[in-house]
Amino acid sequence: MENLTEVFLIRHSKKINQELIDNTKNTEYFQTRREKIVLSIEGERRAEKLSKLDIFNNLDIIFSSNYARTIQTAKYLAESKNLVIHVDERFNERKFGIRGEEDITIKQYYDENLKNPEGECRKEVSTRMEEAFWDVIHNNKGKKIAIFTHGASMTFLLMNWCKLENISKEKRKTLSFNNKIIVDKVFNEPEVFKITLDGENKIIKIENIEVEL
C-alpha cells in the first residue's frame, strides 16, 4: 500500500473575549499580549472534545505555534496520546502590526506584500509557514501529523496550493483545490483541514473536516 503522509492543519479553539480583559495598566508590548491570549472556558471544552475524535487515532506527532491559545488547544490531544508538543514559531499567526486608519486585513489576501508597520505581509507568513510545513513532512514521511496554528496563517499556507475564490468582509473564505471547492464559510474555532501526500510527498488531497463540538 502507498506510504501516505497525513497532516491535520488545525486552527486553535475559541479564545477569550478581549472585552473581559482590561490592559490599561499593562505596558507589555502589544504583540506579546496578542501571543498570550488564552482560550475561553468554551474554548477549553471544545479543545478537549476535539482531542477525542476518531480522526486522530494513531496520531504520531504534534506541532504548534508558540502562542498560548494553540498550545492550550494542543495539550488535550498531547496528553490523551502521550505525545510531546513540538513548538515551532514559524507556525505563528501573522504579526498584525500597528493598525492604521484603514483595516487592511481583507486586502492582505489579495496583495501579498501589503502590511502594517511592525507587521507581516502575506508573502512573509506564507514563506515561513511553507518552510516549516515541508520540514515537518520531510522529517516525518508516512506519519500522521497534527499542526496547531491560526486562521490567517493557515489560510496563507493553503493558498500555496489552493485558489482563493472569494473572501467576504465577514471573512467568509471560499477556497478550491484542483478546481473543486473545499471550503466556503467563516472558519470555526477550532477548524480542521486534512492534507494527504503520496509516497513522493506530492499533495494529492486537501479537505476541510467538519467537526461538531
DACOR-V977161 format. One line per field, one symbol per residue. ss: DSSP state (2 for helix, 1 for strand, 0 for the rest). psi: psi as a letter, one per 40 degrees, with the letter a starting at -180 (. if undefined). burial: + if it has 9 or more other ideal C-beta (glycine too) atoms within 8 Angstrom, else -. A space follows every 50 residues. Layout:
BEGIN
ss = ???
psi = ???
burial = ???
END
This chain:
BEGIN
ss = 00001111111000100222000000000222222000102222222222 20022200001111000222222222222220001110222000000100 00000022200000001000022222222222222222200001111110 22222222000011111000011111100111111100001111111000 0011111110000
psi = ihgihhhhhhiiahiiheeehhedeheihddddddehiiidddddddddd eeideeifhdihiiieidddddddddddddefiihhhheeeiihhdahha dhheddddddheehiiheaiidddddddddddddddddefheihihhhai ddddddddedeihhdihieefhhhiihfehheigihiigiihihhhiaee fhhehhihhhhh.
burial = ---+++++++++++++--------------+-+++-++++--++++++++ +----+--+-++++++++++++++++++--+-+-+-++--+++++++--- ---+-+-++----+++--++++-+++-++++++--++--++-++++++++ +++++++++--+-+--+---+++++++----++---+-++++++++++-- +----+--+-+--
END
